[in-house]
Amino acid sequence: MQATTHALEGLEPIEQVDSTSARDALREGSGVRLQLLGKSYPAGRIPKPRPAWLKWLTILGPGLVAASAGNDAGGIATYSSAGAKYGYDLIWVMLLITLPLALIQETCARLGAASGRGLLDLIRHRFGWSWALLAILVVGVANAGLIISEFVGLSAAGELLGMRKELLVPLAALALWVLVLFWTYSYLEKLLILMTLAFLVYPVAAWMGHPNWQQLAHGALIPQIHTDHGFIMLMVALIGTTITPYMQLYQQSSMVEARASRKGYGNERWDAYVGCILSNLMSICMMVATAATLHRMGVTEIATAADAAKALEPAAGHAATSLFAVGLLGATLLASTVLPLATAFAVSEALGAPKGVDLDFRRAPLFFTMYTLLLGLGAGVALIPNLPVMKLLVGVQVLNGSLLPIVLIFIMLLANDERYMGPLKNSRLTNVLGWSAVVVITGAVLTMFADQLLN
C-alpha cells in the first residue's frame, strides 16, 4: 500500500516561496499599515532614523507652510503700505499679534490630531448644518477674494520681471493644478516648504536699509496710536493678513492628511510655534524695509508693486525690482497653492465628501473640482486689465480681518470640547489668551466699522 502525503496549503517548504515577490509585497505594504510614534505608515515605508542634527529641521511642515502662506501678495502689500505710511509705528502690533497667532495655529493643529477631522467637518458635527453653512459662507467669501488677490499679485510679479501676464498667469495655474493632481501630499509639502525660502530677501533688505534702531525699538516697544481713518484700517488689515482663516483651515486639514494622532502629537506643536515666529519676523522685516527707505524719503503711499520694489534698493541696488519680483512670485505661488487647497479641504469636509491630495478625480470629485474652479477664478480675474492692484490686495485683507472673529469663536469652542479633544483640550492659560485675542480682534473690527459710519 503506497502512502501519499499532501502538503497543507500555505505551509509549503520555505525554499519554494518566491522571496522576491514576498519582498515586493512588504515594500508595497499590501494595504497593511503600521503605527509608529502615533503616525500611520504603509508597511515597508517606515521612515529611516534621521541624523540628530536634522531634528529641528524635520519638524517643520504644515505649521511653517500655513504661517508663511499668510505672507502672501496681500500680506506683502499690507506690510509694505504700513511701513511706508507710518514708518515703525505699527511694529508693536505685529509683536502683539505673534502670540495669539501661534496659539491659534497650534490649537488647530491639536484639533486635527485629536479629532482626525477638519475644522468645518467638526463645526457640522458639533453645531449642525445651519452653523456649518454659515462657516462655509464666511470661508468661501474670504478665500475667494484672497485667491483672486494672489493671482493679481502673481501677474504684478510677472510684469516686474518683464513677463506678459496673459502667458504667466494661465501657465502658473496649470502648473499648480498638475502638481496637486499628480503629486502625493508628502512631495507637495516639501515643495511648499522650499517656496518659503523666497521670504529671505526681506531680512536682507531690512538690514541693508540701515534702519534707525532707536525709532525701531520705540515703535516695537511703545504702542503708537494715530487717530486717522487709515491707521485703523491698516491695523485691521494687519490682523486680517497675519491671522487669516485659511491658515487655520490648512493647518488642521494638513494634520488630518498627515494622519497625526493624539499619542504622537508633539512635534506638530513646535512646528506651529516656530512657523508663526519665523513668518512674523519676515513680516516685520517687510515693514522695516519700507519704513527705512520709502517712509524716510517721504513716499507714504504705495500704488503699484514697482513702488514697493523700491524698498529693496538698499539691498540690491538696480536689481531691487527683480529681487522684489522674485519674493512676490514665490509668495504668491505658495499662497496660490495653499488657499485653494484649504478651501477645497474645508468645503469637502463640511459636506462629508472624500478629500485629499493623495486621491484623484474619480475618488474625490468635489475636492478636485473645487480646487480646479478656484484656480480658474483667481487666474481669470487676474487677467482683467487695469486692476488697482495694491488697493485690491489691502482691501481683501480688511475683509479677512472683519470675518476672522467668527472663525476664531468656532475654534475656541471646539478646542474646549472634551469629546473631540480628550487630553489635548485647551488649558486654562490657552483659554485666557485665546479668548482675549478674540475680544481684542473683535473690538478692532467694530472700531473700524464705527469709524466708517461716523466719517
C-alpha positions, 0 to 999 in steps of 0.5 A, spaced: 500 500 500 503 506 497 502 512 502 501 519 499 502 525 503 499 532 501 502 538 503 497 543 507 496 549 503 500 555 505 505 551 509 509 549 503 517 548 504 520 555 505 525 554 499 519 554 494 516 561 496 518 566 491 522 571 496 522 576 491 515 577 490 514 576 498 519 582 498 515 586 493 509 585 497 512 588 504 515 594 500 508 595 497 505 594 504 499 590 501 494 595 504 497 593 511 499 599 515 503 600 521 503 605 527 509 608 529 510 614 534 502 615 533 503 616 525 500 611 520 505 608 515 504 603 509 508 597 511 515 597 508 515 605 508 517 606 515 521 612 515 529 611 516 532 614 523 534 621 521 541 624 523 540 628 530 542 634 527 536 634 522 531 634 528 529 641 528 529 641 521 524 635 520 519 638 524 517 643 520 511 642 515 504 644 515 505 649 521 511 653 517 507 652 510 500 655 513 504 661 517 508 663 511 502 662 506 499 668 510 505 672 507 502 672 501 501 678 495 496 681 500 500 680 506 506 683 502 502 689 500 499 690 507 506 690 510 509 694 505 503 700 505 504 700 513 511 701 513 511 706 508 505 710 511 507 710 518 514 708 518 515 703 525 509 705 528 505 699 527 511 694 529 508 693 536 502 690 533 505 685 529 509 683 536 502 683 539 499 679 534 505 673 534 502 670 540 495 669 539 497 667 532 501 661 534 496 659 539 491 659 534 495 655 529 497 650 534 490 649 537 488 647 530 493 643 529 491 639 536 484 639 533 486 635 527 490 630 531 485 629 536 479 629 532 482 626 525 477 631 522 477 638 519 475 644 522 468 645 518 467 637 518 467 638 526 463 645 526 457 640 522 458 635 527 458 639 533 453 645 531 449 642 525 448 644 518 445 651 519 452 653 523 456 649 518 453 653 512 454 659 515 462 657 516 462 655 509 459 662 507 464 666 511 470 661 508 468 661 501 467 669 501 474 670 504 478 665 500 475 667 494 477 674 494 484 672 497 485 667 491 483 672 486 488 677 490 494 672 489 493 671 482 493 679 481 499 679 485 502 673 481 501 677 474 504 684 478 510 679 479 510 677 472 510 684 469 516 686 474 520 681 471 518 683 464 513 677 463 506 678 459 501 676 464 496 673 459 502 667 458 504 667 466 498 667 469 494 661 465 501 657 465 502 658 473 495 655 474 496 649 470 502 648 473 499 648 480 493 644 478 498 638 475 502 638 481 496 637 486 493 632 481 499 628 480 503 629 486 502 625 493 501 630 499 508 628 502 512 631 495 507 637 495 509 639 502 516 639 501 515 643 495 511 648 499 516 648 504 522 650 499 517 656 496 518 659 503 525 660 502 523 666 497 521 670 504 529 671 505 530 677 501 526 681 506 531 680 512 536 682 507 533 688 505 531 690 512 538 690 514 541 693 508 536 699 509 540 701 515 534 702 519 534 707 525 534 702 531 532 707 536 525 709 532 525 701 531 525 699 538 520 705 540 515 703 535 516 695 537 516 697 544 511 703 545 504 702 542 503 708 537 496 710 536 494 715 530 487 717 530 486 717 522 481 713 518 487 709 515 491 707 521 485 703 523 484 700 517 491 698 516 491 695 523 485 691 521 488 689 515 494 687 519 490 682 523 486 680 517 493 678 513 497 675 519 491 671 522 487 669 516 482 663 516 485 659 511 491 658 515 487 655 520 483 651 515 490 648 512 493 647 518 488 642 521 486 639 514 494 638 513 494 634 520 488 630 518 492 628 511 498 627 515 494 622 519 497 625 526 494 622 532 493 624 539 499 619 542 504 622 537 502 629 537 508 633 539 512 635 534 506 638 530 506 643 536 513 646 535 512 646 528 506 651 529 510 655 534 516 656 530 512 657 523 508 663 526 515 666 529 519 665 523 513 668 518 512 674 523 519 676 523 519 676 515 513 680 516 516 685 520 522 685 516 517 687 510 515 693 514 522 695 516 524 695 509 519 700 507 519 704 513 527 705 512 527 707 505 520 709 502 517 712 509 524 716 510 524 719 503 517 721 504 513 716 499 507 714 504 503 711 499 504 705 495 500 704 488 503 699 484 508 693 486 514 697 482 513 702 488 514 697 493 520 694 489 523 700 491 524 698 498 529 693 496 534 698 493 538 698 499 539 691 498 540 690 491 541 696 488 538 696 480 536 689 481 531 691 487 525 690 482 527 683 480 529 681 487 522 684 489 519 680 483 522 674 485 519 674 493 512 676 490 512 670 485 514 665 490 509 668 495 504 668 491 505 661 488 505 658 495 499 662 497 496 660 490 497 653 492 495 653 499 488 657 499 485 653 494 487 647 497 484 649 504 478 651 501 477 645 497 479 641 504 474 645 508 468 645 503 469 637 502 469 636 509 463 640 511 459 636 506 462 629 508 465 628 501 472 624 500 478 629 500 485 629 499 491 630 495 493 623 495 486 621 491 484 623 484 478 625 480 474 619 480 475 618 488 474 625 490 470 629 485 468 635 489 475 636 492 478 636 485 473 640 482 473 645 487 480 646 487 480 646 479 474 652 479 478 656 484 484 656 480 480 658 474 477 664 478 483 667 481 487 666 474 481 669 470 480 675 474 487 676 474 487 677 467 482 683 467 486 689 465 487 695 469 486 692 476 488 697 482 492 692 484 495 694 491 488 697 493 485 690 491 490 686 495 489 691 502 482 691 501 481 683 501 485 683 507 480 688 511 475 683 509 479 677 512 480 681 518 472 683 519 470 675 518 476 672 522 472 673 529 467 668 527 472 663 525 476 664 531 469 663 536 468 656 532 475 654 534 475 656 541 469 652 542 471 646 539 478 646 542 474 646 549 470 640 547 472 634 551 469 629 546 473 631 540 479 633 544 480 628 550 487 630 553 489 635 548 483 640 550 485 647 551 488 649 558 486 654 562 492 659 560 490 657 552 483 659 554 485 666 557 489 668 551 485 665 546 479 668 548 482 675 549 485 675 542 478 674 540 475 680 544 481 684 542 480 682 534 473 683 535 473 690 538 478 692 532 473 690 527 467 694 530 472 700 531 473 700 524 466 699 522 464 705 527 469 709 524 466 708 517 459 710 519 461 716 523 466 719 517 
